[in-house]
C-alpha cells in the first residue's frame, strides 16, 4: 500500500518536473520583456485571451477621451446611424476644432466619426444631449452599460472624458469595453479612419476630419483611440491585426506613446510567434 503511494508520488513528481522544465525552456525562448513607461498598461491577444503584458492594469485612473468609446457604443445601441441630430446649444460648452453651431444638423454617423477620429468634444456633447435628452441622463446610460458589461472598476461623470471626481477606469476594463465596441461594424470602421469629410445635412458646411492617432500610419494598426488631459496624461488604445493575431493594447498616462506603443506591439507579436512555432 505504502509502496504504491510512494510510486504514485514519484510519477506525479516526475510529471511536474517535466512540466516546469518545459515552462523554463519556453520562458528562455521568449524575447526580453520591454520596460513599460506608463501608469497602467494591458496588452492581450483577443482571439486566445492570452495576456502579453500588464502593469497596474486594475488601477483606477482617469481615462481622458478613451471615454468616447463608451459614448459611441451607448449612442449606437440607442439610435441609428442615419438619425438626424440637431446641435443643442447646451452642447457647445467646450472648444473644439469642429466649431459646431447651435441648430446645425448632422447625421449621427458623422458626429460619431468626428468624436472618434478627431476627438471632437462638441460632437460628443451633441450626441449625448440628443440621445440622452440631457447630459446627465446620457451619463446614467453609460454607467448602466458599464454595469451590464461587468466593468466593476469603471465609472463615468461625463460623456467626453474630462477630468472629474468619480470619472475613472482601468486598463483591463477599457480592454473589455474596446473588445465590445469593435464588434459594432460602424465603430470598427470609424476608429481606423485617417481622414474624412463630413457635412451638415443641408450641405451648407463641410468639415475635414484628421485622425489624432499617429499609429494608423502603420497598415497593420486597426485603431483605436487617443486621449489626453492634464490629469490623465497621454492615453492610448491601439489594436493591431497581423499574422492571424489581433492585439489590443491599452495604456494610461503613457510616456512617448508613439515610440513606445509600436515597440510593445512588436514585442507582443514576437512572443506569439515564438509560442506558436
C-alpha positions as CSV (number, residue, x, y, z in Angstrom):
1,X,0.0,0.0,0.0
2,X,2.7,2.5,1.0
3,X,4.9,1.4,-1.9
4,X,2.1,2.1,-4.4
5,X,1.5,5.5,-2.8
6,X,5.2,6.4,-2.9
7,X,5.3,5.2,-6.5
8,X,2.4,7.4,-7.4
9,X,4.1,10.4,-5.9
10,X,7.2,9.6,-7.9
11,X,5.3,9.6,-11.1
12,X,3.5,12.8,-10.3
13,X,6.8,14.4,-9.2
14,X,8.4,13.5,-12.5
15,X,5.5,14.9,-14.5
16,X,5.5,18.2,-12.6
17,X,9.3,18.4,-13.0
18,X,9.0,17.8,-16.8
19,X,6.2,20.5,-17.0
20,X,8.3,23.0,-15.1
21,X,11.3,22.3,-17.3
22,X,9.1,22.8,-20.4
23,X,7.9,26.1,-19.0
24,X,11.5,27.2,-18.2
25,X,12.6,26.4,-21.8
26,X,9.7,28.4,-23.2
27,X,10.5,31.3,-20.9
28,X,14.1,31.3,-22.0
29,X,13.0,31.4,-25.7
30,X,10.8,34.4,-25.2
31,X,12.1,37.9,-26.0
32,X,13.2,40.2,-23.2
33,X,10.3,41.9,-21.6
34,X,10.4,45.6,-22.5
35,X,10.2,48.3,-19.9
36,X,6.8,49.9,-19.6
37,X,6.7,53.7,-19.2
38,X,3.1,54.2,-18.2
39,X,1.0,54.4,-15.1
40,X,-1.0,51.4,-16.3
41,X,-0.9,49.1,-19.2
42,X,-2.6,45.9,-20.5
43,X,-1.9,44.0,-23.7
44,X,-3.9,41.0,-24.8
45,X,-4.3,38.8,-27.9
46,X,-8.1,38.8,-28.4
47,X,-8.6,35.5,-30.1
48,X,-6.9,33.5,-27.4
49,X,-7.3,35.8,-24.5
50,X,-3.6,35.5,-23.8
51,X,-2.3,38.4,-21.7
52,X,1.1,39.5,-23.1
53,X,1.9,42.5,-20.9
54,X,0.4,44.2,-17.9
55,X,1.3,46.8,-15.3
56,X,-1.1,48.0,-12.7
57,X,-3.9,47.0,-15.1
58,X,-6.6,47.2,-12.5
59,X,-5.6,50.6,-11.0
60,X,-8.4,53.2,-11.3
61,X,-7.2,56.1,-13.3
62,X,-8.7,59.0,-15.4
63,X,-9.2,57.7,-19.0
64,X,-9.5,61.0,-20.8
65,X,-11.1,60.7,-24.2
66,X,-10.9,56.9,-24.2
67,X,-14.3,57.5,-22.6
68,X,-15.7,58.3,-26.0
69,X,-15.7,54.6,-26.9
70,X,-18.5,54.1,-24.4
71,X,-20.3,57.1,-25.6
72,X,-20.2,55.7,-29.2
73,X,-21.3,52.3,-28.0
74,X,-24.3,53.6,-26.0
75,X,-25.3,56.0,-28.7
76,X,-25.4,53.3,-31.4
77,X,-27.3,50.9,-29.2
78,X,-30.0,53.5,-28.7
79,X,-30.1,55.2,-32.1
80,X,-29.5,54.6,-35.8
81,X,-26.5,55.9,-37.8
82,X,-28.8,57.8,-40.2
83,X,-30.6,59.7,-37.4
84,X,-30.5,63.5,-37.9
85,X,-29.0,65.2,-34.8
86,X,-29.8,68.9,-34.3
87,X,-26.9,70.5,-32.3
88,X,-28.3,71.6,-29.0
89,X,-26.9,75.0,-27.7
90,X,-26.2,73.2,-24.4
91,X,-23.7,71.0,-26.2
92,X,-21.5,74.0,-27.1
93,X,-19.7,74.3,-23.8
94,X,-16.2,73.2,-24.8
95,X,-13.9,74.4,-27.6
96,X,-13.4,72.1,-30.5
97,X,-11.9,72.1,-33.9
98,X,-15.3,71.3,-35.3
99,X,-16.7,74.7,-34.3
100,X,-20.3,73.4,-34.4
101,X,-23.2,76.0,-34.3
102,X,-26.5,75.6,-32.4
103,X,-29.2,74.4,-34.7
104,X,-26.9,72.8,-37.3
105,X,-28.0,69.3,-38.2
106,X,-25.7,66.4,-38.8
107,X,-26.2,62.7,-39.2
108,X,-25.4,60.8,-36.0
109,X,-22.9,58.8,-38.1
110,X,-20.9,61.9,-38.9
111,X,-20.9,63.2,-35.3
112,X,-19.7,59.9,-34.0
113,X,-17.0,59.8,-36.7
114,X,-15.8,63.3,-35.6
115,X,-15.9,62.2,-32.0
116,X,-13.8,59.1,-32.6
117,X,-11.5,60.4,-35.3
118,X,-10.6,63.9,-34.1
119,X,-12.0,63.5,-30.5
120,X,-14.3,66.5,-31.1
121,X,-15.9,67.4,-27.8
122,X,-18.7,69.5,-29.2
123,X,-19.7,66.5,-31.4
124,X,-19.5,64.3,-28.3
125,X,-21.7,66.6,-26.3
126,X,-24.2,67.0,-29.2
127,X,-24.5,63.2,-29.3
128,X,-25.0,62.9,-25.6
129,X,-27.7,65.6,-25.5
130,X,-29.6,64.2,-28.4
131,X,-29.5,60.5,-27.3
132,X,-30.0,61.1,-23.6
133,X,-32.2,64.1,-23.6
134,X,-29.6,65.9,-21.5
135,X,-26.0,65.2,-20.5
136,X,-26.8,63.7,-17.1
137,X,-29.3,61.2,-18.4
138,X,-26.8,60.1,-21.1
139,X,-24.1,59.6,-18.5
140,X,-26.6,57.4,-16.5
141,X,-27.0,55.3,-19.6
142,X,-23.2,55.0,-19.9
143,X,-22.9,53.8,-16.3
144,X,-25.7,51.3,-16.8
145,X,-23.9,49.9,-19.8
146,X,-20.8,49.7,-17.6
147,X,-22.7,47.6,-15.2
148,X,-24.0,45.2,-17.8
149,X,-20.5,44.8,-19.3
150,X,-19.2,43.9,-15.8
151,X,-16.7,46.8,-15.7
152,X,-16.6,46.9,-11.9
153,X,-13.7,49.5,-11.8
154,X,-15.2,52.0,-14.2
155,X,-17.5,55.0,-13.6
156,X,-18.2,57.9,-15.8
157,X,-19.1,61.5,-14.8
158,X,-19.3,62.9,-18.3
159,X,-19.6,61.7,-21.9
160,X,-16.3,63.1,-23.3
161,X,-13.6,62.2,-20.8
162,X,-13.0,65.4,-18.9
163,X,-11.2,65.1,-15.6
164,X,-13.9,65.0,-12.8
165,X,-14.4,63.3,-9.4
166,X,-15.9,59.9,-10.0
167,X,-14.6,59.6,-13.5
168,X,-12.2,56.7,-13.8
169,X,-11.5,53.3,-15.4
170,X,-8.7,50.7,-15.6
171,X,-6.7,49.3,-18.4
172,X,-8.4,45.9,-18.1
173,X,-11.9,47.4,-18.1
174,X,-11.1,49.6,-21.1
175,X,-9.8,46.5,-23.0
176,X,-13.2,44.8,-22.3
177,X,-15.1,47.9,-23.4
178,X,-13.0,48.1,-26.6
179,X,-13.5,44.5,-27.5
180,X,-17.3,45.0,-27.2
181,X,-17.2,48.3,-29.2
182,X,-15.1,46.8,-32.0
183,X,-17.9,44.2,-32.6
184,X,-20.0,47.1,-33.9
185,X,-19.0,47.4,-37.6
186,X,-19.6,51.2,-37.7
187,X,-17.3,51.8,-34.7
188,X,-14.7,49.4,-36.1
189,X,-14.6,51.4,-39.3
190,X,-14.6,54.8,-37.6
191,X,-11.6,54.1,-35.3
192,X,-9.4,53.2,-38.3
193,X,-10.3,56.3,-40.3
194,X,-7.3,58.5,-41.0
195,X,-9.1,61.4,-42.9
196,X,-12.6,62.1,-43.9
197,X,-15.1,64.9,-44.8
198,X,-18.4,65.3,-43.1
199,X,-21.1,67.9,-43.8
200,X,-24.3,69.3,-42.4
201,X,-27.5,67.6,-43.5
202,X,-28.3,70.6,-45.8
203,X,-24.8,70.6,-47.2
204,X,-24.0,74.2,-46.3
205,X,-20.9,73.4,-44.4
206,X,-18.2,70.8,-44.7
207,X,-15.6,69.8,-42.1
208,X,-12.4,67.9,-42.7
209,X,-11.6,65.3,-40.1
210,X,-8.0,64.1,-39.5
211,X,-7.2,61.4,-37.0
212,X,-5.3,62.1,-33.8
213,X,-3.9,58.5,-33.9
214,X,-0.4,58.5,-35.5
215,X,-0.3,54.7,-35.2
216,X,-2.7,54.5,-38.1
217,X,0.2,55.3,-40.4
218,X,1.1,51.6,-39.9
219,X,-1.1,49.5,-42.2
220,X,-1.3,46.7,-39.6
221,X,-2.9,49.0,-37.0
222,X,-6.7,49.0,-37.0
223,X,-7.4,51.7,-34.4
224,X,-8.5,52.7,-31.8
225,X,-8.5,55.9,-29.8
226,X,-6.2,58.5,-28.2
227,X,-6.8,60.7,-25.2
228,X,-5.2,63.5,-23.2
229,X,-6.0,65.6,-20.1
230,X,-3.6,67.3,-17.7
231,X,-4.6,64.8,-15.0
232,X,-4.8,61.6,-17.2
233,X,-1.7,62.3,-19.3
234,X,-1.3,60.7,-22.7
235,X,-3.6,57.7,-23.1
236,X,-4.0,55.3,-25.9
237,X,-5.9,52.2,-27.1
238,X,-4.3,50.5,-30.0
239,X,-5.3,47.4,-32.0
240,X,-3.2,45.6,-34.5
241,X,-4.0,42.6,-36.8
242,X,-1.0,40.7,-38.2
243,X,-0.1,37.1,-38.9
244,X,-3.6,36.0,-37.8
245,X,-3.2,37.6,-34.4
246,X,-5.3,40.5,-33.1
247,X,-3.5,42.5,-30.4
248,X,-5.2,45.1,-28.2
249,X,-3.0,47.5,-26.1
250,X,-4.4,49.9,-23.5
251,X,-2.1,52.4,-21.9
252,X,-2.9,55.1,-19.4
253,X,-0.5,58.0,-18.8
254,X,1.9,56.7,-21.4
255,X,5.2,58.4,-22.0
256,X,6.4,58.7,-25.6
257,X,3.3,56.8,-26.7
258,X,4.1,57.0,-30.5
259,X,7.5,55.4,-29.9
260,X,6.6,53.1,-27.0
261,X,3.3,51.6,-28.4
262,X,4.8,50.2,-31.6
263,X,7.7,48.7,-29.6
264,X,5.3,47.0,-27.2
265,X,3.1,45.7,-30.1
266,X,6.1,44.3,-31.9
267,X,7.1,42.6,-28.6
268,X,3.6,41.0,-28.4
269,X,3.8,39.7,-31.9
270,X,7.3,38.2,-31.3
271,X,6.0,36.4,-28.2
272,X,3.1,35.0,-30.1
273,X,5.3,33.9,-33.0
274,X,7.7,32.0,-30.7
275,X,4.9,30.4,-28.7
276,X,3.3,29.1,-31.8
277,X,6.4,27.8,-33.5
